[in-house]
Amino acid sequence: MNGTQTLMIAILVVFTADAVLLSAMILLKTVHRHIVQNQAGRRREYLLMLSRHLASPNHTVPIGRRTAEDPAFLDAVIDLRNAVAGPAVDRLSGILGGSGIVERQSARLRRRFPLGRRLQAAVFLAELGDESSVAILLEHLSDQEPEIRIQCARGLSRMQWTPGIDAIVARFSVETPWVRARFADTLIGFGNKATWPLLAYIRFNHRFETEGPAAAIRTLATIGDIQAGPVLIEILGEAEDPEVQIALVEALGSVGGPHAHKILGERLQSGDWRLRAKAGSAFGDIGDPSAIPTLFHSLEDENWWVRRNSASAMARLPGGIPALYAALKTDDAFAKDAAAEALADAGELIAARQRVQDGGGSGQDRLLLSHMHGDITVQA
C-alpha cells in the first residue's frame, strides 16, 4: 500500500467518523425534542387535571404515586401554584396532601446525592410554599450546598413563616457574601415582620463582627420600616466599626427621618471621608430642606465625594436649587465646582443654555454658563 492509498483511507475514515458524529447529534436532538414535547404535553394534561380538582371539591380522581413523581407533574404544580391565590392555595395544598408529594420531595432532599435531584426537590418545596414542608426547610437552612440553603430560606419567605425569620437572620454571621445577599432578599419578602429580629441581631453583633451586621442594616434600609430609625440612631451612637457605621448612615437616609438630623450632622464632621459622604447623601434621601445650611457648608469639604454628594443632595431638596446658585457666587472654587455639577445633573445647565439662546436668560443662567464654559458674559 503506497502513501497515496494510505492518505485516501485516512481521509475516508475521517469523513466516516464525521458522518457518524453528525448522525448521532441529529438523533440526539430529535430524541431530546421528542422528550421535551412529550413532557410539555404531560404537563398540560396535569394542569387540566389539577384545575378540575380545584374547580370541583368533590373530584374523586386520585393522584397516584407515579404521577406525583413525574417531573412534568411537579412543573404543573409549580405553574398552578404561581397562578392561584387566596382560598385556592389552601385547596391545592389539600389536593396534594393525599398524594404524598411533599413527603417524597422531602425524602429526596435528605439524601446526600445526587445533587441535581436534591436541588430540584429544594426548588419544588420552595415554590410550593406549603407549611407542611416547614420542618424540612428549617432543617436544611444549614445544608452543605449553598443553593439548597438559599432555596430553603426562599420557601420560608414564600409561605411567610415568621418563626423562620430568626433562623435566617442567624445565618448572616456564617454565610458567604453571595448567600448572605440572597438570604437578605428572602427577609425583604417578609417586609416589616423582619424588622425587630434584624434589629436584635444588629444590636448584639455589631460589637463583634462587620459583614453580618452591615448586611442586616442594608436589609432594613431596603425594607424601609421607619420603626427601625430610632434604634439604628442609637446603635450608630455606639458603633465603632467603620463599615457598620457607613451602613448605618446610609440606612438612616431611608428610615431615619428628621430624628436622624443631629447624628448625621455629626457624621458630616467625621474624620472618615466615607462617613461624611454617606451622611451628605442620607440628608438628600430624607428630603428635609432644613438640612440645606448644613449641606451648604459641606460644599467646602476637602474631599471631592463629600462635596459631590452634598451638592447632589441639595439639588433634591425643596429650596436646594437656589442655594446651589448662591454657592456659585462664593469665593470657594471647590464649592463652585460641586454646585455647578449638581445643577447640570439636575437639568439646569441645559435649561439655562436654551433660555440664553432664545434671547432671554437671567443673571444666574449666565453665571452657571460662565462657570461651566467660561465664554458667557455675565450680566447682573
Phi, psi and omega per residue, in radians:
M1 nan 2.110 -3.102
N2 -1.476 3.135 -3.072
G3 -1.145 -0.612 -3.129
T4 -1.123 -0.769 3.128
Q5 -1.108 -0.708 3.119
T6 -1.066 -0.741 3.129
L7 -1.111 -0.719 3.140
M8 -1.129 -0.713 3.114
I9 -1.105 -0.731 3.141
A10 -1.096 -0.741 3.127
I11 -1.111 -0.729 3.130
L12 -1.096 -0.712 3.114
V13 -1.095 -0.750 -3.139
V14 -1.099 -0.808 3.139
F15 -1.125 -0.664 3.122
T16 -1.125 -0.766 3.118
A17 -1.088 -0.717 3.116
D18 -1.103 -0.717 -3.136
A19 -1.132 -0.699 3.114
V20 -1.125 -0.779 3.132
L21 -1.104 -0.720 3.128
L22 -1.109 -0.738 3.125
S23 -1.103 -0.716 3.135
A24 -1.113 -0.719 3.122
M25 -1.112 -0.747 3.122
I26 -1.098 -0.732 3.131
L27 -1.113 -0.769 -3.139
L28 -1.111 -0.720 3.108
K29 -1.114 -0.692 3.126
T30 -1.123 -0.786 3.128
V31 -1.107 -0.762 -3.131
H32 -1.095 -0.757 3.119
R33 -1.078 -0.691 3.129
H34 -1.119 -0.740 3.136
I35 -1.103 -0.781 -3.129
V36 -1.110 -0.771 3.136
Q37 -1.131 -0.697 3.137
N38 -1.135 -0.735 3.137
Q39 -1.174 -0.669 3.104
A40 -1.104 -0.686 3.106
G41 -1.125 -0.752 3.122
R42 -1.122 -0.666 -3.141
R43 -1.094 -0.709 3.097
R44 -1.079 -0.720 3.125
E45 -1.127 -0.709 3.133
Y46 -1.166 -0.679 3.096
L47 -1.070 -0.723 3.110
L48 -1.111 -0.753 -3.137
M49 -1.106 -0.801 -3.136
L50 -1.158 -0.626 3.111
S51 -1.120 -0.650 3.097
R52 -1.156 -0.682 3.087
H53 -1.055 -0.758 -3.129
L54 -1.162 -0.690 -3.092
A55 -1.273 -0.490 -3.086
S56 -2.163 1.694 -3.120
P57 -0.983 -0.429 -3.113
N58 -1.667 0.230 3.133
H59 -1.066 2.288 -2.981
T60 -1.908 -0.014 -3.127
V61 -1.204 2.040 -3.083
P62 -1.318 2.771 3.036
I63 -1.766 1.923 -3.062
G64 -1.319 2.935 -3.120
R65 -1.073 -0.771 -3.118
R66 -1.101 -0.687 3.103
T67 -1.103 -0.796 -3.087
A68 -1.149 -0.338 3.141
E69 -1.714 -0.074 -3.120
D70 -1.297 2.186 3.112
P71 -0.956 -0.584 3.117
A72 -1.137 -0.608 3.107
F73 -1.200 -0.707 3.109
L74 -1.072 -0.738 3.100
D75 -1.088 -0.712 -3.128
A76 -1.122 -0.724 3.122
V77 -1.061 -0.791 -3.133
I78 -1.108 -0.764 3.117
D79 -1.019 -0.789 -3.098
L80 -1.219 -0.692 3.138
R81 -1.068 -0.637 3.134
N82 -1.334 -0.212 -3.091
A83 -1.754 -0.252 -3.065
V84 -1.929 2.867 3.124
A85 -2.671 2.941 3.079
G86 1.139 -2.423 -3.091
P87 -1.047 -0.456 -3.134
A88 -1.118 -0.518 3.104
V89 -1.137 -0.767 3.123
D90 -1.140 -0.667 3.114
R91 -1.144 -0.688 3.105
L92 -1.113 -0.714 3.100
S93 -1.066 -0.718 3.111
G94 -1.121 -0.694 3.125
I95 -1.099 -0.780 -3.087
L96 -1.312 -0.397 -3.098
G97 -1.002 -0.650 -3.126
G98 -1.388 -0.184 -3.106
S99 -1.504 -0.284 -3.103
G100 1.278 0.287 -3.045
I101 -1.161 -0.688 3.133
V102 -1.150 -0.739 3.136
E103 -1.074 -0.748 -3.107
R104 -1.202 -0.689 3.114
Q105 -1.225 -0.564 3.077
S106 -1.150 -0.742 3.114
A107 -1.103 -0.662 3.106
R108 -1.142 -0.676 3.130
L109 -1.157 -0.569 -3.094
R110 -1.312 -0.294 3.116
R111 -1.231 2.734 -3.107
R112 -1.398 -0.446 -3.131
F113 -2.788 2.876 -0.026
P114 -1.342 2.641 -3.066
L115 -1.089 -0.701 -3.109
G116 -1.027 -0.761 3.126
R117 -1.159 -0.697 3.128
R118 -1.103 -0.740 3.139
L119 -1.157 -0.710 3.081
Q120 -1.038 -0.709 3.126
A121 -1.133 -0.741 3.134
A122 -1.107 -0.743 3.133
V123 -1.108 -0.757 -3.128
F124 -1.087 -0.812 -3.124
L125 -1.120 -0.636 3.104
A126 -1.168 -0.783 -3.128
E127 -1.153 -0.682 -3.130
L128 -1.125 -0.714 3.085
G129 1.036 0.682 -3.116
D130 -1.701 2.384 -3.062
E131 -1.119 -0.282 3.092
S132 -1.171 -0.260 -3.137
S133 -1.762 0.148 -3.108
V134 -0.966 -0.844 -3.045
A135 -1.056 -0.772 -3.103
I136 -1.204 -0.625 3.129
L137 -1.195 -0.731 3.079
L138 -1.110 -0.685 -3.127
E139 -1.063 -0.633 -3.038
H140 -1.784 0.254 2.957
L141 -1.110 -0.349 3.111
S142 -1.930 0.376 3.130
D143 -1.014 2.666 -3.127
Q144 -1.219 -0.346 -3.132
E145 -1.645 2.109 -3.078
P146 -1.001 -0.759 -3.078
E147 -1.162 -0.549 3.084
I148 -1.189 -0.703 3.084
R149 -1.052 -0.731 -3.130
I150 -1.110 -0.780 -3.128
Q151 -1.123 -0.642 3.110
C152 -1.131 -0.755 3.090
A153 -1.109 -0.691 -3.138
R154 -1.125 -0.677 3.116
G155 -1.112 -0.730 3.113
L156 -1.111 -0.659 3.103
S157 -1.206 -0.705 -3.099
R158 -1.075 -0.653 3.131
M159 -1.583 0.040 3.132
Q160 0.969 0.784 3.121
W161 -1.448 1.550 -3.016
T162 -1.064 -0.528 3.067
P163 -1.076 -0.316 3.128
G164 -1.394 -0.174 -3.104
I165 -1.058 -0.825 -3.118
D166 -1.052 -0.669 -3.138
A167 -1.160 -0.659 3.112
I168 -1.222 -0.794 -3.136
V169 -1.053 -0.677 -3.119
A170 -1.070 -0.412 -3.132
R171 -1.338 -0.220 -3.108
F172 -1.006 -0.553 -3.062
S173 -1.340 -0.284 -3.007
V174 -2.102 -0.146 -3.059
E175 -1.509 2.768 3.004
T176 -1.238 2.804 -3.125
P177 -0.971 -0.675 -3.117
W178 -1.149 -0.850 -3.129
V179 -1.158 -0.681 3.128
R180 -1.055 -0.699 3.118
A181 -1.129 -0.690 3.118
R182 -1.207 -0.644 3.055
F183 -1.088 -0.697 3.113
A184 -1.041 -0.692 3.107
D185 -1.038 -0.700 -3.135
T186 -1.185 -0.610 3.115
L187 -1.193 -0.610 3.075
I188 -1.043 -0.587 3.105
G189 -1.114 -0.421 3.088
F190 -1.362 -0.313 -3.127
G191 1.167 -2.508 -3.063
N192 -1.081 -0.302 3.115
K193 -1.099 -0.413 -3.115
A194 -1.553 -0.095 -3.016
T195 -1.032 -0.964 -3.013
W196 -1.260 -0.654 3.011
P197 -1.041 -0.689 3.114
L198 -1.160 -0.735 3.128
L199 -1.109 -0.724 3.117
A200 -1.082 -0.728 3.126
Y201 -1.104 -0.790 -3.107
I202 -1.126 -0.804 -3.101
R203 -0.999 -0.685 -3.089
F204 -1.427 -0.659 -2.944
N205 -1.664 -0.254 -3.037
H206 -1.140 -0.316 3.128
R207 -1.390 -0.310 -2.967
F208 -2.033 -0.317 -3.099
E209 -2.647 2.995 -3.041
T210 -1.973 -0.981 -2.912
E211 -1.140 -0.785 -3.132
G212 -1.070 -0.949 3.114
P213 -1.049 -0.693 3.135
A214 -1.083 -0.726 3.112
A215 -1.153 -0.688 3.126
A216 -1.140 -0.674 3.123
I217 -1.121 -0.768 3.134
R218 -1.172 -0.534 3.058
T219 -1.140 -0.738 3.090
L220 -1.081 -0.681 3.120
A221 -1.079 -0.680 3.133
T222 -1.225 -0.694 3.090
I223 -1.078 -0.713 3.018
G224 1.360 0.444 3.132
D225 -1.403 2.015 -3.081
I226 -1.168 -0.255 3.070
Q227 -1.111 -0.393 -3.133
A228 -1.320 -0.341 -3.031
G229 -0.965 -1.002 -3.098
P230 -1.018 -0.659 -3.134
V231 -1.206 -0.721 3.122
L232 -1.147 -0.614 3.060
I233 -1.080 -0.761 3.120
E234 -1.098 -0.761 -3.129
I235 -1.158 -0.656 3.110
L236 -1.066 -0.595 3.103
G237 -1.192 -0.333 -3.118
E238 -1.796 -0.498 -2.962
A239 -1.139 2.456 3.117
E240 -1.981 -0.436 -3.129
D241 -1.215 2.160 -3.103
P242 -1.027 -0.710 -3.123
E243 -1.165 -0.663 3.083
V244 -1.155 -0.726 3.105
Q245 -1.070 -0.733 3.134
I246 -1.082 -0.768 3.116
A247 -1.102 -0.688 3.132
L248 -1.138 -0.799 3.130
V249 -1.058 -0.771 3.126
E250 -1.078 -0.751 -3.122
A251 -1.146 -0.601 -3.115
L252 -1.127 -0.379 3.028
G253 -1.108 -0.504 -3.125
S254 -1.600 -0.646 -2.989
V255 -2.181 -0.022 -3.028
G256 -1.348 -0.744 -3.102
G257 1.161 -2.955 -3.108
P258 -1.017 -0.463 -3.132
H259 -1.111 -0.327 -3.094
A260 -1.518 -0.101 -3.038
H261 -0.997 -0.807 -3.054
K262 -1.071 -0.864 -3.060
I263 -1.271 -0.531 3.070
L264 -1.223 -0.654 3.067
G265 -1.065 -0.665 3.084
E266 -1.126 -0.667 -3.132
R267 -1.245 -0.391 3.038
L268 -1.221 -0.200 3.066
Q269 -1.813 0.116 -3.079
S270 -1.141 2.688 3.049
G271 -1.331 -0.206 3.127
D272 -1.678 1.967 -3.074
W273 -1.066 -0.472 3.138
R274 -1.135 -0.697 3.095
L275 -1.158 -0.707 3.118
R276 -1.107 -0.739 -3.126
A277 -1.140 -0.769 3.126
K278 -1.152 -0.631 3.121
A279 -1.123 -0.702 3.096
G280 -1.034 -0.813 3.115
S281 -1.112 -0.688 -3.114
A282 -1.073 -0.679 3.102
F283 -1.047 -0.694 3.114
G284 -1.166 -0.638 3.139
D285 -1.188 -0.640 3.131
I286 -1.146 -0.686 3.018
G287 1.477 0.319 -3.126
D288 -1.670 2.054 -3.086
P289 -1.154 -0.219 3.107
S290 -1.151 -0.204 3.125
A291 -1.452 -0.126 -3.046
I292 -1.017 -0.803 3.122
P293 -1.026 -0.682 3.123
T294 -1.132 -0.780 3.134
L295 -1.174 -0.621 3.112
F296 -1.008 -0.749 3.128
H297 -1.107 -0.608 -3.103
S298 -1.292 -0.146 3.052
L299 -1.145 -0.284 3.133
E300 -1.741 0.156 -3.141
D301 -1.054 2.642 -3.113
E302 -1.250 -0.330 -3.080
N303 -1.720 2.335 -3.096
W304 -1.089 -0.719 -3.107
W305 -1.116 -0.658 3.121
V306 -1.134 -0.807 3.123
R307 -1.079 -0.784 -3.094
R308 -1.106 -0.848 -3.106
N309 -1.144 -0.655 3.136
S310 -1.155 -0.755 3.129
A311 -1.156 -0.726 3.113
S312 -1.090 -0.682 3.099
A313 -1.121 -0.743 3.127
M314 -1.046 -0.668 -3.115
A315 -1.118 -0.403 -3.125
R316 -1.588 -0.145 -3.066
L317 -1.678 2.530 3.011
P318 -1.004 2.213 -3.103
G319 1.501 -0.009 -3.099
G320 -1.321 -0.591 -3.127
I321 -1.104 -0.845 3.072
P322 -1.031 -0.618 3.127
A323 -1.157 -0.624 3.102
L324 -1.191 -0.667 3.058
Y325 -1.115 -0.629 3.095
A326 -1.120 -0.596 3.136
A327 -1.145 -0.450 3.112
L328 -1.171 -0.308 -3.106
K329 -1.690 0.021 3.137
T330 -1.387 3.038 3.135
D331 -1.599 -0.099 -3.083
D332 -1.511 2.006 -3.096
A333 -1.119 -0.641 3.139
F334 -1.165 -0.721 3.118
A335 -1.112 -0.709 3.109
K336 -1.058 -0.813 -3.125
D337 -1.079 -0.782 -3.127
A338 -1.105 -0.755 -3.136
A339 -1.134 -0.745 -3.121
A340 -1.122 -0.726 3.116
E341 -1.106 -0.729 3.136
A342 -1.157 -0.696 3.107
L343 -1.126 -0.701 3.097
A344 -1.112 -0.761 3.121
D345 -1.098 -0.518 -3.127
A346 -1.443 0.005 3.118
G347 1.599 0.036 -3.093
E348 -1.221 -0.585 -3.102
L349 -1.151 -0.808 3.129
I350 -1.091 -0.769 -3.126
A351 -1.116 -0.727 -3.138
A352 -1.136 -0.755 3.130
R353 -1.070 -0.712 -3.137
Q354 -1.143 -0.721 -3.132
R355 -1.131 -0.704 3.130
V356 -1.177 -0.731 3.129
Q357 -1.113 -0.522 3.135
D358 -1.409 0.040 3.092
G359 1.639 0.065 3.119
G360 -1.958 -2.341 3.110
G361 1.696 2.399 -3.127
S362 -1.649 3.084 3.085
G363 -1.082 -0.661 -3.137
Q364 -1.262 -0.499 3.024
D365 -1.061 -0.819 -3.111
R366 -1.216 -0.562 3.090
L367 -1.108 -0.779 3.118
L368 -1.133 -0.794 3.139
L369 -1.111 -0.681 3.121
S370 -1.107 -0.732 3.140
H371 -1.173 -0.664 -3.080
M372 -1.391 -0.590 -3.025
H373 -2.059 -0.405 3.061
G374 1.279 0.163 -3.083
D375 -2.238 0.379 -3.133
I376 -1.979 2.238 3.106
T377 -1.273 2.141 -3.111
V378 -1.501 2.181 3.089
Q379 -1.889 2.409 -3.127
A380 -1.194 nan nan
